[in-house]
């Protein structure tokens, strides 16, 4: 499967998972903007089944945006997580991301969220639910849902994993 088809399949899975889990937008909500997302998560050292403190770095791309003032953007986030392991990739908690839009005339958007995550079949499903607290889209509620394939259990038991790739969507105004 080529990369484009893989992104399409994973994004479709994210939407189906949200609809089936009841996490999708309500019937009366109207999205202000939507973007597809592609995110690469790297770990400061390989993550195994043995818990340890790890620095997680997220680098994401927003693309094919519809309804907003820019078609693309990017974001980064770094967090230090104690007791992190292959079996605890599903941490819950709060965070902040700043979406930098690729149109220099568009003000960055600060997104504050609460994170939940779970396993659904062979995937990790992560939902970030919150609001844009400043910049473009300020005061709008927002939801980002991301899917990743579960890490290889053999690598988790031996050499560890160095990162994850996630695909999904950002919806502003839900």
N, C-alpha and C positions, 0 to 999 in steps of 0.2 A: 504494500500500500504506500503510495507516495505521501509526502508530508502534508500537502493540501487536503487529501482525502482523510488523513489521520486527524487533522485539526477539525474538519467538518464532522467526522464521526464522534470525536470526543465532545465537541460542543453540543451536538445533538443529544448525546448521553447526558450531559449536564442539564439540559433543558428538560429531558424526560425524567431524570431523577428528581429535579425540583418539582415538577408537576405531580409526580407520584407521591412525594413526601409531604406535599402541602406547603412547601416553602416558596412556591411561585407567587407572583404578584396576584393580588386579589382582582376580581373581575372589574371593579370600579376604578382601579389605579391606572393612570396613564403615564407611560415612561416619557421623561423629558429627553433622555439620550440613552443609547445602548452602544456598547463596544464589545468586540471579541477580545479575549485576553490570552496571552501566552506568557508563561512565567517560568523562570529557571531559579531553583532554590539550590544553594550550595552550602555545605557544612564546613566548619573550620578544620575538622578532622573527620575521617570516615565514621559513620554511625553504625553501630553493631547492636546486638541484643543486650549488651552490657550498658546500663545507664551511666551517663557522664554529662558534664556541662559542655555545651556546644554553642558556638556562635553561628546563627543562621543568617544568610544573606539572600535576599529576594531581589531579582531584577526582572521587571515585567514590561511588556509591551501592550498597548491598547491600539487596536486597529479596526478598520471597517466600521468606524463610529458613525452612527446615524442620529440625527436630531440635535446634535451639539454644534458648537462653534468651530470644532477642529475634527479632522478625520482620523488622526493618530495621536498617540502620546506615549509616555513611559513613566515608570516609577521604580523606586528602590526602597528597601526596608531592611534593617538589621536588628536582630534580637538575640540576646543571650538566654539560652534555655537550660535550666538545671535538670538533672535526671532524665536526659533525652536519650532515647533508644529507638530501634526499628519498631518496637511495639508501642512506643509512645509518640508516634508521629502525629497523633490526634490531639494535641494539646488544645485546651480552650483558653480564651483570654481576650484581652483588649489590645488594640494597636492603632497606629496611624500611618497612613501612606499619603504622599503628595504626588498627585498626577500632574506631570509637566506636559503640557500640550505642545505639539510640534509646530504650531502656528505661534510665532513670537508675539502676536497681538492678543493672545488669549491668556488670561491670568491663570496660574496654577490652581488646582483644587486640592484642599486638604480634606482627606477622608478619615474620619474616626469611626472605628468599628468594634464589634464584639465578634469573636471567632468561635465557630463550632466546627467539629469535624467528625467523620465516621467512616466506616468501611461499608461499601455497598457492592456486594459481589467481589470482583477483582479490582475494584477502584477505591481510592481514597477520595471522599467528597468533602470539600471545605466550603463553608459558607461564612462570608464576612457581611454582617448586617449592621448598618449604622447610618451616618449622614455626612454630607459635605458641610464642614464647619466654617470654611472660609474660601474665598476665591470664586472662580467660575462655578456655578451651580450652588452657591452658598445657601444653606438652610434646606436643601433638598435631601430627602431620604435616599439611601443608596444600598444596593446589594451586589456583592460579587460572589459568584459561585465558580469554583474551580474543581477539576477532576484530575487525578493522577493515577497511574497504574501502581498497585502495591509493589513495594520493593522485593527484589529477589531474596527469598528466605535463606538460601545457601550463602549468599554474600553477607547477609545480616549475621549469620552464625560464624562467619570466618573473617574475611578482609574488610567488610563493611561497605556501605554505600556513601558516595561523595555528594550526591544531590538528587533532585527530583525535577521532572518537567511536568508542568500543569497547564491545562487549557480550560477555558471557560468563557464567562461573560460578565460584564459590568452593566448594571441597569441603574440609572439615576432617575429618581422621581417615582419610586414604587411605594 
